[in-house]
Amino acid sequence: MIVSIVGVRPHFIKAAVLSEVLRESFNELIIHTGQHYDFKMTQIFFQNLPLPEPDFFLNVGSMTHGAQTGLMLERIETILLQIKPSLVLVFGDANSTLAGCLASVKLGIPVGHVESGLRAYKSYLPEEINRVLTDHSSTFHFCPTRTAKQNLQREGINGAFFTGDVLYDAWGRFHEKAIQHQIPEIEPEFPFGLITLHRAHNTQPGRLKQITEALIQSRRRLIWPVHPRSRHALQMYQLWDKLCGYRNIRLIEPVGYFEMLVLEKRADIIITDSGGVQREAFFFRKPCLILRDNTEWPETLSLGGQVLVTPETLAHMLDTYCPVPDFYPFFGKGKAAGKIKGCLLERLV
């Protein structure tokens, strides 16, 4: 039996593709930690994607990093003791990832890490801490890029697998289907930029104020599906009403996966701090401004269609950046889920 542990929206997208393939050969159960608990961040993914309803829902919710990770670890351990799986799969770099990994290895259960080997080389980032600890505790390392595999080799972790990116599998399968979804906020005759923002350092008061000022200064029409963390920060720092007063900026509720794909396809530029949106921009060949100091996905920067920006350079880049993005199959050929299943069949059966 394999247990897949999910907790945040990127996990749901990847698990939807991987679970379908795994269940051709394995008995799989899903544990949902409840790290994301808002309907638009969670339940809509189970409704729209071929993702089985979770077998266990831990209902952890939002709290400090330590409290959240500790509570997840305790509740995951209780379930693992009960069902005794032969393998636990974890995804990405969230607190759910680390908690699932620690609960498993302390019980002697092998862990497979999907999206292994990513490094931003910023040790203060919570995501970096989670991914490094998970990599060094896992048995199986499924790397989305060759760079990720090389990162592990430099750290003395050998035997990792370059499988390609499961997110690319999902994009390849769903992006055409997504076009059927209607987005009322899109006016066909007007081009727009799409912005997403959720990382903790971008929602600190000083930096967030600089970002909002840059958006106001820009001449572009912008659509912003606002993450709950960002909405809370914008309202706390009296920036929400200010943004609502500008006609070129449209703040909307978080959207589901298909709706996000539609927005990405229709946008003429994407501004984000999300690794997932960064890659989807690359898949769609859209110019992308990455609101970060560094990225664990350096491949997308190498062809000239994406660039790192700061709040100070954002307004200028929004109005002047217009490359013609190129494409290279850094992320495999859209067969990552099958490769992961193949690796596990060779080693578990």
N, C-alpha and C positions, 0 to 999 in steps of 0.2 A: 504493500500500500504506500502511495505517495501522498503527502500532505502539502498543499500549496498555501502559503500565508500571504494575504493581501491586506491593504489598509488604506491606500490612497489612490487617487484616480489613475495615475500612470500604471499602477499595478493591475487595475481592472482591465485596462486595454490590453496589456501584454498577456495576462492570464486568460483572457477570452480566446486568444489565438492558441496559446500553448495548451490549455486544458483540453480543447477539442482534439488536438493531436495526441496528447498523452492518453486520453481515455480510449483510444483505439487499442492500446496495449496494456494499460495499467488501471488499477482501481485507484481513483484519486478523490480525496476529500479537500474541501476548501475551508480555511479559517479566515474570517474577516475580523480584524482587530477593532474596527470602528474608529480608527485614527481620523479618517474623514467621515463625517456623520451627516452633513448637510445633504438634502435630497439631490440637489444639482451636482454635488461633488461625489455622490455615491450611487443612490438607488437608480437614477436614470441610466447608469452604465449597465446595470443588471437587466434593465428593461430593453435597452437598445442593442446590446451586444450578445453574442451566443455564449454567455458566461453563466454557468449553473449558479443557482442560488447557493449562498454559503451554507455549509453544514453546521458551522458554529459561528455565532456572532458575539463578540466579546464586549461591544458597547463601551469601549474605553473613553472615547471622546477627547476633548481638548484639555490639556493641563501642561505643566512644566515638563521639560524634556525628561528629567530624572523620574518624576512621578509617573509619567505616561509610559516610559520604557519599563519601569519596574512593575507596574500593574499588568502590562501586556505579558511580560516574562512570566509572572505568577500564573496568569490565566491560561497562557499557552502551555506551560508545563503541565498543568492539571489535565488538559485534553490529551497531550502526548502520552502521559502515563496511562491514560485510559485506552487509547487506540493503538499505541505501539507501532508507528509506521516504520517502514524500512528506509525512507528518505523524506527529508523536508526540503521544499523549494522556497527560496525567498527571492525577492525582486528588488533591484535598485539600491536605494540608500536612505530610506525613511527609518523612523524609529521602529516601525513594525518589522523592518528588515533585521535590524540588530537584535531586537527582542526575540524574534523567531529563531535566529541563528543561535543565540546564547542558550535559550531554553533547550534547544535540540542537542547541541554539542555537550552540554552538561549531563544529558541523559545518554550520551553515547550514540546518538542518532546522526548519521551522515547528513550533511547539508549541501545542497546545490545552489550556487549563487548565480542568478540570471542577471546579466549586466555587470559582470565581474571585471575588475582591473581598471576601472575608470579612476582618473586622478586629476584634480584641479591643482594639487600641490599648495593648498591653503589649509593648514592643519587646524585653524580655528573654526572652520565651517562645520556645523553639525553633520551635514551630509558626508563630508570627507571623513570625519571620525567614524561614522556608521559604516561607510563602504570599506575602509581600511580594516577595521576590526572584523567585519564580516568576511572579507577575503582571507584573512589570516586564520580564520576559524573553520572555513568551509573545506569540504572534501572535493567537490566538483566545482570548477570555475568555467562558466560559459561566457565568453568574451564577445561583445558586439562588434569590436574592431580589432585589427591586428595591432594597433597601438596599445590597446588595453592588455592584450596578451603580453606584449613586450614590457609593459609596466610591471606586470606580475613577475616576469622572469628576472627583472632587475631587483625585485624584492625577495628573490629566492624561492618563488612559488613556481614550480615546473609542472608540466602535465596539463596546463589549461587548454581549453578548446576554443578556437575561433569558430563561432557558430553563425556570426552575423547578428543583426539587431532584430529582436522580436517586434519592436515598434515599426520597423520597415515592413515586416510581414503584415502587420495590421493595416498600415497605410495602403499597401498594395491591394489588400483585399477589400477595403471599405471606402476608399476615397471617391470612387465613381458612384457607388451607392449613396454616399452622403449628399451628393448634389441634388437629390430629390427633396431634401429638407429645406423648408422655407425659413428665412431669417427676416422678420419684419423690419429690423433696423437697417437692412441693406437697401439702399436706393440705387437701382441699376445704372442710372445715368451719372452717378457720382463716384469717382475713385476714393478710396479711403486707406488709411493705415490702421493696422490692428495692433493693439497693445495688450500684453498680459504681464502681470507683476505679482509676485507672491513671496519672494525670499525675505527673510527677516531683516537683512541689512538694508534692503531697499525700502522697508517700511518704517525705518527709524525717522524721527521727526525732521531732522535737518536734511537728510538725503531725500526723503519723500517730498519735502517742500521744493527742493531744487528740481526734482523730476516734474512735478506738476507745473512749475513755472516754465520749464522748457516746453512742455506740451502746449501751454497757453501761448507761448511765443511763436510756435510753429504755425505755418499757414495751412498745414494739412488738416483734412477732415480725419477724425480718429474715432474708432469704436473700441471700447474698453470693457470686456466682460470682467467684472471686478470680483476677484477672489475674496472670500470672507475675511481673511487676515488684512488684506489691503483696504477693504471697505471699513473695517473697524478702525484702522489707523487713519484713514482719510477723515472719518467723522470725528475721531478723538482730537485731531490736530486742526480742526475747523477748515479742512481743505475740500470736503465733499461739496458743500453748497457753492464754494467758489468755482469749482470745476463745472458744476451744473449751470453756471451762468454764462458759459461760453458755447456758442452754437456749433463750433467745429469739433467739440468733444462730446461723444455720446457714451454715457456710463450705462451699462446694462447688467442684468443678473448673470451669474455664471451659466455657461451653456454646456450641453452634453457633447460627447465626442464627435458625433456626426455634424452637429452645428458648428463646432470649432473647425472641423475640416472645411466646411463651406466658407467660413470667414477667412481662413488661411488661403484658400484657393482664389477668393475674390479680391483679397487685399492686394494693393500694389507695393506695400512694404510692411514688414512685421517688426515690432519692437517687443523684446521679451527678456526675462531672466530665467525662463524655463528651458531645461535641457531637451524636453520632449518637443516643445514648440519650435525650438531652434532646429532640431532635426527635421521636423515636418516642413518647416520653411525651406530647408535644403532639398527635401524630396520634391516639393512643389516648384523648386527653382525660383524662390522669391527672395528679394533683398531682405536682409535681416540685421537689425541693430541689437546687439546683445548687451543688456545693462548689467554687466559684471566686469570685475577686474581680470578674471581668468575663466576658463571653461574646461570641463572634463571631456569635451567633444572638440578637440582642436582641428579635427579633419574638416569641419565645416568652414573654418577660416582660411583654408589653404588655397581655395580656388577663386577668392576675390569677391564672393557674393555675400559674405557676412563679415562683420567687424565688431570688436568690443568698443563700447562707448561709456562715457561717464555722464553724470547729470550735467556737467559743464559743457560737454560737446554735443549733447543730445539734440538741442534745438537746431543747431547748424546742420548736423548730419541728417536730421529728418527732412530738411528742405533741400539738401544738395546731393544726398547719396543716391545714385541711380545706376548701379552696375548691371551687367547682364550676367546673372549667375550661371555657372557651369555645373556639371554633374560628374561624379565618379562613384563607382560602387564601393565606397569605403565600408558600407554597412551590410555587405553581402548581397545575395540575390533574392531576398524575400523568402528564404527557406530555413530560417533559423529554428523555428519550432520543430521541424522535422529532424534537424541535426541534433538538437538537444535530446529528442526522443531516441534517436539512434545511439547516442552516447550512453544513455541510461539503459537501453536494452542490452548493450554489450556488457555492461558492468553490474546490472542488478538481476538479470534474469538467468 
